[in-house]
Amino acid sequence: MTHAFLDPVQGGKFEPAYARFAAITSGALIAPTWHQRSLSASGFFEEFTFGMLGQLQNSLLNEFNPDLQRLGRNVRKKVLRSDRTALP
């Protein structure tokens, strides 16, 4: 989850994801206009927090994607197998 806010650079090192922070901040500043409401500090921090949490969610999904795909395939096989046995 720590890599949700880091980008890889040459040499296998990591640095802060400045573009990601700028995009989340910009989105939080633009969101009130999109939703036709006024910009407030609480609204900004709410949008900013949701943007950051979204990055954590994406990081977790990327990390566990192979496991989730394997689980999905297993469930699909069981469902298809049970459909075949239910037919008269």
C-alpha positions as a Markdown table, in Angstrom:
| # | Residue | x | y | z |
|---|---|---|---|---|
| 1 | Met | 0.0 | 0.0 | 0.0 |
| 2 | Thr | 3.0 | 2.3 | 0.5 |
| 3 | His | 3.6 | 2.2 | -3.3 |
| 4 | Ala | 0.2 | 3.7 | -4.0 |
| 5 | Phe | 1.9 | 7.1 | -3.5 |
| 6 | Leu | 5.3 | 6.2 | -5.0 |
| 7 | Asp | 6.6 | 5.9 | -8.6 |
| 8 | Pro | 9.5 | 3.7 | -9.7 |
| 9 | Val | 12.5 | 5.6 | -11.2 |
| 10 | Gln | 15.7 | 4.4 | -12.8 |
| 11 | Gly | 17.9 | 2.1 | -10.7 |
| 12 | Gly | 15.0 | 0.4 | -9.0 |
| 13 | Lys | 14.4 | 3.2 | -6.6 |
| 14 | Phe | 11.1 | 5.0 | -5.7 |
| 15 | Glu | 10.2 | 8.6 | -5.4 |
| 16 | Pro | 6.9 | 10.4 | -4.4 |
| 17 | Ala | 4.3 | 10.3 | -7.1 |
| 18 | Tyr | 4.2 | 14.1 | -7.6 |
| 19 | Ala | 1.9 | 13.9 | -10.7 |
| 20 | Arg | -0.6 | 11.7 | -8.8 |
| 21 | Phe | -0.7 | 14.2 | -5.9 |
| 22 | Ala | -1.2 | 17.1 | -8.4 |
| 23 | Ala | -4.0 | 15.2 | -10.2 |
| 24 | Ile | -5.8 | 14.4 | -7.0 |
| 25 | Thr | -5.5 | 17.9 | -5.7 |
| 26 | Ser | -6.6 | 19.4 | -9.1 |
| 27 | Gly | -9.6 | 17.0 | -9.1 |
| 28 | Ala | -10.6 | 18.1 | -5.6 |
| 29 | Leu | -10.4 | 21.7 | -6.7 |
| 30 | Ile | -12.4 | 21.1 | -9.9 |
| 31 | Ala | -15.1 | 18.8 | -8.4 |
| 32 | Pro | -17.2 | 21.6 | -6.9 |
| 33 | Thr | -17.6 | 23.3 | -10.3 |
| 34 | Trp | -18.5 | 20.0 | -11.9 |
| 35 | His | -21.2 | 19.4 | -9.2 |
| 36 | Gln | -22.3 | 23.1 | -9.3 |
| 37 | Arg | -21.6 | 24.0 | -5.8 |
| 38 | Ser | -19.2 | 26.4 | -4.1 |
| 39 | Leu | -15.6 | 25.5 | -3.1 |
| 40 | Ser | -15.2 | 25.0 | 0.7 |
| 41 | Ala | -12.4 | 23.7 | 2.8 |
| 42 | Ser | -14.4 | 20.7 | 4.0 |
| 43 | Gly | -15.5 | 19.9 | 0.5 |
| 44 | Phe | -12.0 | 20.1 | -0.8 |
| 45 | Phe | -10.6 | 17.8 | 1.9 |
| 46 | Glu | -13.4 | 15.3 | 1.4 |
| 47 | Glu | -12.7 | 15.1 | -2.3 |
| 48 | Phe | -8.9 | 15.0 | -1.7 |
| 49 | Thr | -9.4 | 12.2 | 0.9 |
| 50 | Phe | -11.6 | 10.1 | -1.5 |
| 51 | Gly | -8.9 | 10.6 | -4.2 |
| 52 | Met | -6.2 | 9.3 | -1.9 |
| 53 | Leu | -8.3 | 6.4 | -0.7 |
| 54 | Gly | -9.0 | 5.5 | -4.3 |
| 55 | Gln | -5.3 | 5.2 | -4.9 |
| 56 | Leu | -5.0 | 2.7 | -2.0 |
| 57 | Gln | -7.9 | 0.8 | -3.5 |
| 58 | Asn | -6.2 | 0.6 | -6.9 |
| 59 | Ser | -3.0 | -0.4 | -5.3 |
| 60 | Leu | -4.7 | -3.3 | -3.5 |
| 61 | Leu | -6.5 | -4.4 | -6.6 |
| 62 | Asn | -3.3 | -4.4 | -8.6 |
| 63 | Glu | -1.5 | -6.4 | -5.9 |
| 64 | Phe | -4.2 | -9.1 | -5.5 |
| 65 | Asn | -5.4 | -9.2 | -9.1 |
| 66 | Pro | -3.9 | -12.6 | -9.9 |
| 67 | Asp | -5.5 | -14.1 | -6.7 |
| 68 | Leu | -8.8 | -12.5 | -7.5 |
| 69 | Gln | -8.7 | -13.8 | -11.1 |
| 70 | Arg | -7.9 | -17.3 | -9.9 |
| 71 | Leu | -10.8 | -17.1 | -7.4 |
| 72 | Gly | -13.1 | -15.9 | -10.1 |
| 73 | Arg | -12.2 | -18.8 | -12.4 |
| 74 | Asn | -12.8 | -21.3 | -9.7 |
| 75 | Val | -16.2 | -19.9 | -8.8 |
| 76 | Arg | -17.1 | -19.8 | -12.5 |
| 77 | Lys | -16.1 | -23.5 | -13.0 |
| 78 | Lys | -18.2 | -24.5 | -10.0 |
| 79 | Val | -21.2 | -22.4 | -11.2 |
| 80 | Leu | -21.0 | -23.9 | -14.7 |
| 81 | Arg | -20.6 | -27.4 | -13.2 |
| 82 | Ser | -23.7 | -27.0 | -11.0 |
| 83 | Asp | -25.7 | -25.7 | -14.0 |
| 84 | Arg | -25.0 | -28.8 | -16.0 |
| 85 | Thr | -26.0 | -31.1 | -13.1 |
| 86 | Ala | -29.2 | -29.2 | -12.6 |
| 87 | Leu | -30.4 | -29.9 | -16.1 |
| 88 | Pro | -32.9 | -32.8 | -16.5 |
